[in-house]
Amino acid sequence: MQNVQSFEILPGNDDTGLILLADHATNRLPERYGSLGLPPEAFARHIAYDIGIEGLTRALSASLGAPAVLSCFSRLLIDPNRGEDDPTLIMKISDGAIVPGNHPITPEEWNYRLATYHRPYHQAVARTIRAVEARTGKAPLVLSLHSFTPFWKGVPRPWHAGILWDSDPRAAVDLIARLRADDSLVVGDNEPYDGALKGDTMYRHCMMRGIAHALLEVRQDLIADAAGIAAWAERLRPIFAAMTADPALHEYRRYPSRTGPYDIDYGDAP
C-alpha cells in the first residue's frame, strides 16, 4: 500500500488537561507488507481499523483544543491496543478472515513490528501524557476513542455507544451518566466488550499510573460518514469539556486491576 509512520500527534493546548487517543485510527499498511495476502475489501472492514474514529478524533481534538495521538497503521499489522505478550497482538484470523501475511511469522518479524510500530506509538502516548503533566502539574484525563460493528455473528447490537473500563470508575461512570442523560441513546456499561484487558492502552498508560480514563466505543454505522462524525463530535464536545473541567478527574488514584497484579514494567512512567 504505502510507507506509513507509526503514529501522528495532533497538537493541542496542554492546559486543557485532556488527551484523546485513537488506537485503531487507520487501515494503512507499509509497502513491504503488500496487503498481507488479503483482498482489498478487507481493509474497508472493522478488522482493519475502527471505522469513523480518525475523523471523530480529529474533529474533537480541533474543537476542544486537546492533543491527540493516533496510530497510523492497520490493526491487522499489529494491534496497539494489546499487550506485548497478548496472543492476539498479531492476528492469524480476524472475524473469519485468515491473514496469510501473519502466519507463519518469524520471531524476528514479530519483534520488528513491535519495535517499528507498536512501541513507537506507545512512546508517543507516554510523551504526550508527560507533556500535559509537566504543563498542568496534575494528572491528565485520557479518553480513548473506538468504534464497534452494528452486528456480531448476525446478531444486532442495540447500543449506540459503550463505555469500557476496568476498576477505576471516575471517568467511566461520569461519561456513562452524561451520555445516558440523552434518552435517545442506548449506552452500554462494559458493553459490547469488557474493559479489563491486561496490557492494553488504558491499562498501560492509565491504570498502572492512577490516571482517570475511559474508553468510548461508538457504533460504526453512526459515524460512517461525515454527517455522522459531525453529529457525534457535537454531542461529545460539551461532555468532554465538562469532564476535563472537573478537578476530581485530574487526581492520581491507583485502583487494583480486575486482571490481577501489576507485574509488568513498560518504562512509560517519567
Disulfide bonds with the S-S distance in Angstrom:
none
